[in-house]
Structure formats: C-alpha cells, structure tokens
Amino acid sequence: MAITAALVKELRDSTGAGMMDAKKALTETDGDMEAAVDWLRTKGLAKAAKKSGRTAAEGLVAVAVQNGKGIAVEVNSETDFVGKNADFQKMVAGIADVALTVADVEALKAADMDGKTVEQTVTDAVAVIGENMSVRRMAALEGETVVTYVHNAAATGMGKIGVLVALNGGDEALGKQIAMHIAAVNPAALSEADMDADVVEKEKQVQMDIARESGKPEAVIEKMIVGRMKKFVAEATLLNQSFVVNPDVTVGQAAADAGAEITGFARLEVGEGIEVEKEDFAAEVAKAAQG
C-alpha cells in the first residue's frame, strides 16, 4: 500500500509521533492505521495511548427519565448555532419524550410525534432551518433509580454530553456525583466483566510487546503484564476508577459506602466518533483566485 503524506499526517496527529517515526510505522504495517499506532506504542514513540473520538458534528444530546427508565438521544446538526435555536431545542425535547416509549433508535425514527414520524419531523425541520440534521443514537437504561446529568447545558435536559446512571439504593445526590464523574472521565465499561474481550486482549499484546522491548526475562515480563493490565482495567472501568469527588476511594467503593450499587450507565457526547473533512480555507481561496 502506498504511504501517502496524508496517512503520515493522520498518524502524527493521533499519536504525537515524529514524521519519520510515523512513516516507518506505516511502512512496517503496510499502511494499517491501527497496527501502526500499536507499533509506535510498542517502540515507545506514541505520546497517546489511543486516538480519542473526534467531535466533528454539532447538535444536542437530550436526557429524560420516567417510571424508572432513562433515555439519552443524540440529534445532530451541521453547526453549533442550530443547537442554540429554540425551535431545534423544542424538537429535540419532543424526540426525547418519544424515546421514553421505544426500545432503540430505529424504533424512535419510526415512532409517532404529533401525527408524523420522528424521522419526517426532522426532515421537515431541515427544510425550515436549512441545515442537515439526523437522529443518530439513543441509549436506554432501567433501574430502581435512574439519574441523569447534562454537561454544557444549552437548555433544560439537553447539552453536549448526556449521562444516565442506574442505581439500586443510594439517592439522587449520589447518582448526580457519579454521573458527573462519568461525563468527565468517560469510562469504557462498568466493570472488568463488561469490557470488550478483544480490546483487553489487544491491550495485553501491546503491553507484552512493550515489555519485551526492555529485554527482560519472560518470567519478569509476565509479572509486569499482570500489574499493567490491572492498571488498565482500573482506569477503564467505572467501578474501579478513582472517584473524582474523592480520589481516595473508587467509584464502586463510594457507592457501597452510601449503601448503593451501580447497575449500569450510558454516556453520549455530541459528534463522538464522527469525522468530517476539514476544508483548508486558504487553499480554497487560492484555488478560486487561480480561476
């Protein structure tokens, strides 16, 4: 596979590695971006452990709770200005209310909203507001107590990040603190048992390769990996993370001390994981000037 300057730049942007190191990584992995990131990490050349989802879309996430069920819905728009539009916010609030009655995003799009489907309602809004919009994602959670939190709120119950937390026991105040923690730290899973096995195995292999670069004996490396994987799981799972409210205890321990059990959570951030091509304005102007 041809290693283009664009590929090298993408790898540099996502890892902080030098140009020549990024190019060598891509060459060694035949242009496979994920493998190149792992190669750089193995060599200790990547400054970031992973490429975080780039926010390249706008809109709002709305949250709502009713009768022990909580939902979070992401509705996208092209610009941040639309997210501040009162008509758009009213539509998003209505979509959130409908979401409480359905199981998933496809059912939500087909559900009735004031005599039209949600999807048709959004299509009609596109014609009025003049921007492309879409209902992208929905998360639903049920529990004895479901608490919501919105970060960077644009209006009541909607903002840039929406969080749901389900608890057995505890109270609203505890749930709000945990939800704020989730918004800030963005855990990958509730516990080790909930983690993606492929993700865990991949991380273990990367850590093995890094350890072997040190030249230490296999017996020593095995002990090193146990510690590193324990740290990886602790940092990735909600119950094992240090609680932002009190870093001396884990989130799980804080809940237990309050007589509560965290049974689930969901976190949606506007535009998370969406990438759009960024236009080079200077290049566009130069191109136009040349006719």
Secondary structure by P-SEA (a helix, b strand, c coil): ccccaaaaaaaaaaccccaaaaaaaaaaacccaaaaaaaaaaacccccccccccccbbbbccccccccbbbbbbbbcccccccccaaaaaaaaaaaaaaaacccaaaaaacccccccaaaaaaaaaaaccbbbbbcbbbbbbccbbbbbbccccccccccbbbbbbbccccaaaaaaaaaaaaaccccccccccccaaaaaaaaaaaaaaaaaacccaaaaaaaaaaaaaaaaaacccccccccccccccaaaaaaaacbbbcccccccccccccccccaaaaaaaaaaac
